[in-house]
Amino acid sequence: MPRHTGQLLRILGLLMEMFGLSSVALASRDGSGHWLGLTTEQVWSVVIVGFVFWLTGTILNFQIAMQRRQTQGKDSEDNLR
């Protein structure tokens, strides 16, 4: 898996959430004015999927950071000996 996968997932998730929330905010009160002809339930589904993408990307970023810290910790211990 490429190193930037987590960051790309976070950005994609954020864009999906922004699309969904702006569609809800800018829709007419009767719910008929959503972008791309989506229903309110579909728009909220897009927001939830976007959050899951963002969360998955965040977890991947933390895993990469933890792996880096563990390898740096081993290197510094080896240098002390």
C-alpha positions as CSV (number, residue, x, y, z in Angstrom):
1,M,0.0,0.0,0.0
2,P,1.5,3.4,-0.9
3,R,2.5,5.7,1.9
4,H,0.0,8.4,0.9
5,T,-3.0,6.2,0.9
6,G,-4.2,7.4,4.3
7,Q,-3.9,11.0,3.4
8,L,-5.8,10.5,0.1
9,L,-8.6,8.7,1.9
10,R,-8.8,11.5,4.4
11,I,-9.1,14.1,1.7
12,L,-11.6,12.1,-0.3
13,G,-13.7,11.5,2.9
14,L,-13.6,15.2,3.7
15,L,-14.7,16.2,0.2
16,M,-17.6,13.7,0.4
17,E,-18.7,15.1,3.7
18,M,-18.5,18.6,2.5
19,F,-20.6,17.7,-0.6
20,G,-23.2,16.0,1.5
21,L,-23.5,18.7,4.1
22,S,-23.5,21.6,1.6
23,S,-26.2,19.7,-0.4
24,V,-28.3,19.5,2.8
25,A,-27.7,23.1,3.7
26,L,-28.5,24.5,0.3
27,A,-31.5,22.3,-0.5
28,S,-35.0,23.7,-0.4
29,R,-37.1,23.1,2.7
30,D,-39.2,20.3,1.1
31,G,-36.0,18.3,0.3
32,S,-36.4,18.4,-3.5
33,G,-33.5,20.6,-4.3
34,H,-30.5,18.3,-3.5
35,W,-27.6,18.2,-5.9
36,L,-27.6,15.4,-8.5
37,G,-31.2,14.5,-7.7
38,L,-30.3,12.6,-4.6
39,T,-32.8,12.1,-1.8
40,T,-32.1,13.2,1.8
41,E,-31.4,9.7,2.9
42,Q,-28.9,9.2,0.1
43,V,-27.2,12.5,0.9
44,W,-26.8,11.5,4.6
45,S,-25.4,8.1,3.4
46,V,-22.8,10.0,1.4
47,V,-21.9,12.0,4.5
48,I,-21.6,8.8,6.6
49,V,-19.4,7.0,3.9
50,G,-17.3,10.1,3.7
51,F,-16.7,10.0,7.5
52,V,-15.8,6.3,7.3
53,F,-13.2,7.1,4.5
54,W,-11.8,9.9,6.7
55,L,-11.6,7.7,9.7
56,T,-9.9,4.9,7.8
57,G,-7.4,7.3,6.4
58,T,-6.7,8.7,9.9
59,I,-6.1,5.2,11.3
60,L,-3.7,4.4,8.4
61,N,-1.8,7.6,9.1
62,F,-1.5,6.7,12.8
63,Q,-0.3,3.2,11.9
64,I,2.4,4.5,9.7
65,A,3.5,7.0,12.3
66,M,3.7,4.3,14.9
67,Q,5.8,2.1,12.7
68,R,8.2,5.1,12.0
69,R,8.5,5.7,15.8
70,Q,9.2,2.1,16.5
71,T,11.9,1.9,13.9
72,Q,13.4,5.2,15.1
73,G,13.4,3.9,18.6
74,K,15.3,0.8,17.6
75,D,17.8,2.8,15.7
76,S,18.5,5.1,18.6
77,E,18.9,2.2,21.0
78,D,21.4,0.6,18.6
79,N,23.4,3.8,18.4
80,L,23.6,4.0,22.2
81,R,25.3,0.6,22.5
